[in-house]
């Protein structure tokens, strides 16, 4: 009996993670077939894309409500296909709001349902653990503190590490990166990462530019690297530079190349999210900031369980880097926090050592470990 696996991966990050998993599973089951909702990287591994993963890229509550009927229709259609085709297992990669419902239905049909990437129940909406326990045959966790939560709830779970820790070098070559970017070896360099989404860049661009101006006043030789993911986000930042009459700022815009910008920097000013974890894996001191709508911030703060929002602090279980959020994210305070890093090399070195320890704890050969956790659920279909 051939192994056939239905999968749903949301957005670009899920597409990448799922493509690595498909490759790792094929090392054990070369003729396995995969189908469902995925992206180009999964397709390159032989995945049958029935709907593109970009359809699941929903940002914010309002957008989610507007697209509820569309996404619900896709999910029900895919469930009907799964019921008809009876795959060996279902694997949901991230996208918990979409996948958990589907996983529960699949499990009710007697098929294993595996969820890859734990939802952030340790940060907020912890009540989801009951729904997860009803829906998921096995949870695959990226962070080492997560399995205990699922074990207490009786959910089979495996810690598989974080894929970025496998990809990023333990010792990034800052000198080579600076040379490639044309940045002087001894310059003070700050990377400004206002986010990958247009709304994030709109919320932070003016603040980042004002912060850069204050830092330049204290150090005229400073250089700012600003990597932006899309043409649209670059345009938003360029418009903010014009609006703030900041053409004289020593800003170097990069199209993408966020990892290079962070590697070359002495300090990173970063919007909270995956980029803050990337900065930690690159051993870069940072200041984490974020701004969202007032009502949304109040709601999330009310529902939050932890004193931190940045992954480096959450993973280290202590305040390694400052977090200045919402009304605290003023140019004066951000500039002072960045300047504190720049003038304290001993503190920077201590943070780099702590991030090296973190990197080692997350480096687990994620795709291999995830595949090994999934294989027992496929055994009934293998000769």
ChimeraX attribute file (.defattr): number of C-alpha atoms within 10 A of each C-alpha:
attribute: neighborCount
match mode: 1-to-1
recipient: residues
	/A:1	8
	/A:2	14
	/A:3	19
	/A:4	19
	/A:5	20
	/A:6	24
	/A:7	25
	/A:8	30
	/A:9	30
	/A:10	27
	/A:11	20
	/A:12	16
	/A:13	13
	/A:14	22
	/A:15	25
	/A:16	18
	/A:17	23
	/A:18	28
	/A:19	23
	/A:20	20
	/A:21	22
	/A:22	23
	/A:23	18
	/A:24	19
	/A:25	20
	/A:26	15
	/A:27	12
	/A:28	12
	/A:29	16
	/A:30	12
	/A:31	12
	/A:32	18
	/A:33	18
	/A:34	24
	/A:35	21
	/A:36	22
	/A:37	26
	/A:38	31
	/A:39	28
	/A:40	16
	/A:41	17
	/A:42	26
	/A:43	16
	/A:44	10
	/A:45	16
	/A:46	16
	/A:47	24
	/A:48	18
	/A:49	18
	/A:50	12
	/A:51	16
	/A:52	18
	/A:53	22
	/A:54	15
	/A:55	16
	/A:56	20
	/A:57	13
	/A:58	18
	/A:59	10
	/A:60	9
	/A:61	9
	/A:62	10
	/A:63	11
	/A:64	15
	/A:65	12
	/A:66	11
	/A:67	13
	/A:68	12
	/A:69	11
	/A:70	12
	/A:71	17
	/A:72	12
	/A:73	11
	/A:74	14
	/A:75	18
	/A:76	13
	/A:77	11
	/A:78	19
	/A:79	17
	/A:80	12
	/A:81	14
	/A:82	23
	/A:83	13
	/A:84	9
	/A:85	11
	/A:86	17
	/A:87	22
	/A:88	24
	/A:89	25
	/A:90	29
	/A:91	25
	/A:92	26
	/A:93	25
	/A:94	23
	/A:95	22
	/A:96	20
	/A:97	10
	/A:98	17
	/A:99	25
	/A:100	22
	/A:101	17
	/A:102	24
	/A:103	27
	/A:104	20
	/A:105	19
	/A:106	22
	/A:107	18
	/A:108	13
	/A:109	12
	/A:110	11
	/A:111	20
	/A:112	22
	/A:113	29
	/A:114	27
	/A:115	27
	/A:116	25
	/A:117	22
	/A:118	22
	/A:119	21
	/A:120	12
	/A:121	15
	/A:122	16
	/A:123	17
	/A:124	16
	/A:125	14
	/A:126	15
	/A:127	9
	/A:128	13
	/A:129	19
	/A:130	13
	/A:131	12
	/A:132	23
	/A:133	17
	/A:134	16
	/A:135	24
	/A:136	27
	/A:137	21
	/A:138	22
	/A:139	28
	/A:140	25
	/A:141	23
	/A:142	22
	/A:143	16
	/A:144	15
	/A:145	13
	/A:146	20
	/A:147	20
	/A:148	14
	/A:149	15
	/A:150	20
	/A:151	12
	/A:152	10
	/A:153	13
	/A:154	12
	/A:155	21
	/A:156	16
	/A:157	22
	/A:158	23
	/A:159	23
	/A:160	25
	/A:161	25
	/A:162	22
	/A:163	18
	/A:164	18
	/A:165	22
	/A:166	17
	/A:167	11
	/A:168	15
	/A:169	12
	/A:170	17
	/A:171	10
	/A:172	16
	/A:173	13
	/A:174	18
	/A:175	15
	/A:176	15
	/A:177	19
	/A:178	20
	/A:179	12
	/A:180	11
	/A:181	16
	/A:182	9
	/A:183	19
	/A:184	13
	/A:185	14
	/A:186	8
	/A:187	13
	/A:188	18
	/A:189	23
	/A:190	26
	/A:191	26
	/A:192	28
	/A:193	28
	/A:194	28
	/A:195	24
	/A:196	18
	/A:197	14
	/A:198	18
	/A:199	15
	/A:200	17
	/A:201	25
	/A:202	18
	/A:203	16
	/A:204	22
	/A:205	23
	/A:206	18
	/A:207	19
	/A:208	25
	/A:209	22
	/A:210	19
	/A:211	22
	/A:212	25
	/A:213	19
	/A:214	18
	/A:215	23
	/A:216	17
	/A:217	10
	/A:218	12
	/A:219	12
	/A:220	13
	/A:221	12
	/A:222	17
	/A:223	22
	/A:224	22
	/A:225	25
	/A:226	24
	/A:227	25
	/A:228	26
	/A:229	18
	/A:230	13
	/A:231	10
	/A:232	13
	/A:233	23
	/A:234	21
	/A:235	14
	/A:236	16
	/A:237	23
	/A:238	16
	/A:239	15
	/A:240	20
	/A:241	20
	/A:242	10
	/A:243	11
	/A:244	13
	/A:245	11
	/A:246	16
	/A:247	11
	/A:248	8
	/A:249	16
	/A:250	16
	/A:251	19
	/A:252	14
	/A:253	17
	/A:254	16
	/A:255	13
	/A:256	16
	/A:257	16
	/A:258	21
	/A:259	17
	/A:260	22
	/A:261	28
	/A:262	33
	/A:263	25
	/A:264	30
	/A:265	27
	/A:266	22
	/A:267	26
	/A:268	28
	/A:269	26
	/A:270	25
	/A:271	25
	/A:272	23
	/A:273	17
	/A:274	16
	/A:275	22
	/A:276	26
	/A:277	22
	/A:278	20
	/A:279	24
	/A:280	25
	/A:281	27
	/A:282	26
	/A:283	26
	/A:284	24
	/A:285	28
	/A:286	28
	/A:287	24
	/A:288	27
	/A:289	25
	/A:290	23
	/A:291	21
	/A:292	14
	/A:293	10
	/A:294	11
	/A:295	9
	/A:296	13
	/A:297	15
	/A:298	12
	/A:299	11
	/A:300	14
	/A:301	15
	/A:302	10
	/A:303	13
	/A:304	17
	/A:305	15
	/A:306	12
	/A:307	13
	/A:308	17
	/A:309	20
	/A:310	25
	/A:311	18
	/A:312	27
	/A:313	20
	/A:314	17
	/A:315	19
	/A:316	13
	/A:317	13
	/A:318	11
	/A:319	14
	/A:320	20
	/A:321	17
	/A:322	17
	/A:323	23
	/A:324	20
	/A:325	18
	/A:326	14
	/A:327	9
	/A:328	14
	/A:329	20
	/A:330	17
	/A:331	19
	/A:332	14
	/A:333	13
	/A:334	27
	/A:335	22
	/A:336	15
	/A:337	20
	/A:338	22
	/A:339	17
	/A:340	14
	/A:341	19
	/A:342	17
	/A:343	10
	/A:344	10
	/A:345	12
	/A:346	10
	/A:347	14
	/A:348	19
	/A:349	14
	/A:350	13
	/A:351	18
	/A:352	18
	/A:353	12
	/A:354	15
	/A:355	25
	/A:356	17
	/A:357	13
	/A:358	19
	/A:359	24
	/A:360	14
	/A:361	15
	/A:362	22
	/A:363	19
	/A:364	19
	/A:365	16
	/A:366	25
	/A:367	23
	/A:368	16
	/A:369	17
	/A:370	24
	/A:371	21
	/A:372	16
	/A:373	18
	/A:374	21
	/A:375	14
	/A:376	9
	/A:377	18
	/A:378	16
	/A:379	11
	/A:380	11
	/A:381	13
	/A:382	12
	/A:383	7
